[in-house]
């Protein structure tokens, strides 16, 4: 993963996912508050997840009949996050929040 601009420690992608507002998060090492410069990819990902996964969960009879909605939504979110986290945590996209 990428490094903190303040302490150069590796950033954990889950610090971004567990943040209250995912555009602002803290470095695990120095506790410096960081932010993303460009957040369009984050919001586009959120929109695509809503447009693709939610209708699949709602309109697929197998998922509805076997109560698999929540596991499918969580698995979809983790798969999507795995691919998007590397793009969001690029070195030039992370700055110290002032």
N, C-alpha and C positions, 0 to 999 in steps of 0.2 A: 504494500500500500504506500501511499504518499506520506510525506513527512510534515510535521508542524513547522510553520515558518518561524516560530519563536524559539523552540528548543530542539528542533530537528529529530524528535522522536517519531516513530511510525504512528500514523493515525489508524485507529480502529474504526472500520466502517460502521460498527454498531453504535458508536458514540453519535453518529449522525442519525441513525434510525431511532434511537431512544431519546432524542432531544424533544423538548416540548414543542418547539416550532422547528422543523427539520432544516431550516436554512441557517440557523445559529446553533452551534454545538461547542463543546469544550474539549480541549486536548486532555488525554488521560494522564500525561506526564506532568505538565506544568500548569494545568487548569486554566490556560489562556482561552478566552472566548474567541472562537473563530467563526467566520461566516463564508458563505459561497458568493463569489462575484456574480456569476451567471446562474440564475435559477430557472431559466426557461426549460431546461431538460428535466428538472424535477417536476415542474407543473405539467409538462407534456406527458411524462410518464404516468403521473397520477391520473390525468385525463384518459389516457389510453387504457389504463388498468380498469377504470370505471366503465369505459365503453365496451371493452372486450370481455373481461372476466365476469362482471355482474350479470349481463344478459345470459351468459353461458350457465351460470349457477341458477338463475331464476327459471330459465326455459328448458332445461334438460331434465326430462322425467326421471332418469336413473338417479341423478344427484338428489332430486327432491324426494323421491320415494325411499331412499336409503339414508336420508339425513346427512349427506356429505357436503352440504353447502359451506359450512365453516372451514372444514379441512381443505377443501378445494380453494377457497378464497385465500387462506393463509399460505398454502403451498404456492399459489400463483404469485402472491406478494413476495415471498422469499426468492423465487426464481427470477422475477423481474428485478428485485433489488440487487441480486447477485450480479446481474449484467450492468445495471445502471450505476452502482456504487463506484466502480473504477473510473467511470467517466466523470462523475460528479466530484470525486476527490483528486482530480488532477492538481498538480502543484500550482499551476497558474490560475486555478479557480478558487484557491483557498487564501484568505487574507485574515489578518487579525482584526477583530471587531473593535471599533473605537466608540 
